């Protein structure tokens, strides 16, 4: 009886693990395109930078980190945009 239970548990575990290892369907598209994700990230970075500048107008260097992140997100967005396609919302 113990052997039967052990074999049943081993088979159930292997079935569970094989179900987790399935590769995704290559025909499925992601919910958000990389371009849209980059646009959203850039927009959030701009908002964070503008908020920092508004809250720290006396000391502009406080927002250098947010500015650098915003510029990096802008470069990523520019690299993903299709030439000739408008970046307007």
KADARA-V136894 format. One record per helix or strand of 3 or more residues. SS is the DSSP state (h for helix, s for strand). FROM is the first residue (numbers start at 1). TO is the last residue. If there is no record, write none. Layout:
ss	from	to
SS	FROM	TO
SS	FROM	TO
//
This chain:
ss	from	to
h	2	20
h	34	55
h	60	80
//
